[in-house]
Amino acid sequence: MTPWAEMLRTAAALGIAPEAFWRLSLREWRMLVQAPAGAGPLGRTALERMIEEWPDGG
């Protein structure tokens, strides 16, 4: 059974209008919601590097 309600809620959270959601192919949907291969949580070292490179100025 396809979890349409869950998929529509996810689309809404991503800012995808219902009309656009229904035009997506399954491949396009998967590309939108799946994490890239090898993606994981940001480590402390990477976070510190980002803070140094892009200070928020505040």
KAMOSUL-V871547 format. One record per residue. RES is the residue in three letters. PHI is phi as a letter, one per 40 degrees, with the letter a starting at -180 (* if undefined). PSI is psi in whole degrees, -180 to 180 (none if undefined). Layout:
# KAMOSUL-V871547
{{RES,PHI,PSI} {RES,PHI,PSI}}
This chain:
# KAMOSUL-V871547
{{MET,*,132} {THR,c,129} {PRO,c,68} {TRP,d,-44} {ALA,c,-45} {GLU,c,-42} {MET,c,-41} {LEU,c,-39} {ARG,c,-42} {THR,c,-44} {ALA,c,-43} {ALA,c,-41} {ALA,c,-29} {LEU,c,-3} {GLY,g,20} {ILE,c,121} {ALA,c,151} {PRO,d,-40} {GLU,c,-41} {ALA,c,-38} {PHE,d,-47} {TRP,c,-17} {ARG,c,-13} {LEU,c,142} {SER,c,165} {LEU,c,-39} {ARG,c,-44} {GLU,c,-42} {TRP,d,-48} {ARG,c,-39} {MET,c,-34} {LEU,c,-35} {VAL,b,-15} {GLN,c,141} {ALA,c,145} {PRO,d,151} {ALA,d,134} {GLY,g,-3} {ALA,c,142} {GLY,a,-175} {PRO,c,150} {LEU,c,126} {GLY,c,163} {ARG,d,-43} {THR,c,-45} {ALA,c,-39} {LEU,c,-47} {GLU,c,-39} {ARG,c,-43} {MET,c,-41} {ILE,c,-40} {GLU,c,-41} {GLU,c,-35} {TRP,b,72} {PRO,c,147} {ASP,c,-9} {GLY,g,6} {GLY,b,none}}
